[in-house]
Amino acid sequence: MEPKSNSLPEIKEREEKPPPQVKSLARKGSFFVPQNGLFPFYPHYFQNILTKKQQYYYRTNGHSLLLKSLQVEVFSQIDDCQKLWEEFSSNTTLFDTWDFRLAFWKGYNHTPYFLVLKNGLDNLALLPLWYEKDQKKYTWFGSPWQEENKFFVKDPLFIPLLLAICPSPVILNAISTELPLWTGKVIRLKPDDPKYILKLETIKSADDYLATLKKKKRYNFKRDRRIIEAQNPHISFDNFADFDTLVSLSMKRFKEKSEDTDWEDPRRVETFRQVIKLGQVNGSYKVRMITVTIGHKVVAVDLVALFNGCYYPLKCGYDVKNFPGIGNFVNLLEIDDALSLGMEKMDFLEIGYGWKEKWFEAVPLLQYEKK
């Protein structure tokens, strides 16, 4: 399938193949915008891309002069993308950090597509995407693994414009619900899978958390913890050499359940090697690894990220078959670990997988798709 694009006025031809590599993006006929190309938003985009409803909204709200001053530019060089990201990102969550996103780029090496709305020399809005050649679609820069994604705009009125002119097919998942109410009138966002969090401000231990659960749930957690504690587990921290064991345990567990795992893709393995490396070197976020050993056997390994008072369990590998209850044991262990580090909340990430919804608070997310 040939990837679609909202071609600029001066670019008439279409590539027959997926996007070229970065070094050849500027060649004539590419559906990428040349690096040095600035194209006016008005009248082409306004008249041909925006829906009648969107046109009416902007005309009746006095934005005509602003729209006529806008220009469009696309960047694909990673250094340019970093500068733009750092200009717009609020760095509120782990997924807002450049280093975390960069780890995914280093793992997958997909071509960036950073769409910018400008007014003269000022950057007003940014939509940071990349093109996934194997899936033949655009997604967030950093892959759909990213969460609480935000529209990087200096005024919310640019959000519908970014989505109107972005290339297609595009899927933008896990969008934060922190959007002005009026945006729902001019863009169509649908519910995505929620993410799950645990607020830590009101508890001082994992037992305090258990006290908030209903009797049966509390019993199950305590039972599993007793089973593992009876086997004298040894807990160690930050032995990052255990990452390979994490991958091995996780793949084995998915195989036992006859399910596919993302670890089968070597690019995903390299991505999380980079997550660890950048978390250790650059310092915008920190990484932590928890290893549980019983006897001489590693039975659980968790990779955790720490950022801005939030504790993120990112990836795990458990020997559930031989050590039932190990998952609940580690969850309670991590609650105590997060509290000991002064964290304010824990982010257990998107999708419930049949168990998160039973224990933690759901946070809604949104999705946008253009075919």
Secondary structure as UniProt FT lines:
FT   TURN            9..10
FT   HELIX           22..24
FT   TURN            25..26
FT   TURN            28..29
FT   TURN            35..36
FT   STRAND          39..40
FT   TURN            42..43
FT   HELIX           44..48
FT   HELIX           52..60
FT   TURN            61..62
FT   HELIX           64..69
FT   STRAND          71..75
FT   HELIX           78..88
FT   HELIX           94..96
FT   HELIX           98..108
FT   STRAND          111..119
FT   TURN            120..121
FT   STRAND          122..132
FT   TURN            133..136
FT   STRAND          137..140
FT   TURN            141..142
FT   TURN            144..145
FT   STRAND          152..153
FT   HELIX           156..158
FT   HELIX           159..165
FT   STRAND          170..175
FT   HELIX           181..185
FT   STRAND          190..199
FT   TURN            201..202
FT   HELIX           206..210
FT   TURN            211..212
FT   HELIX           215..229
FT   TURN            230..231
FT   STRAND          234..237
FT   HELIX           240..242
FT   HELIX           243..256
FT   TURN            257..258
FT   HELIX           262..264
FT   HELIX           266..281
FT   STRAND          286..294
FT   TURN            295..296
FT   STRAND          297..307
FT   TURN            308..309
FT   STRAND          310..318
FT   TURN            320..322
FT   TURN            324..325
FT   HELIX           326..340
FT   TURN            341..342
FT   STRAND          345..350
FT   TURN            353..355
FT   HELIX           356..359
FT   STRAND          361..370
//
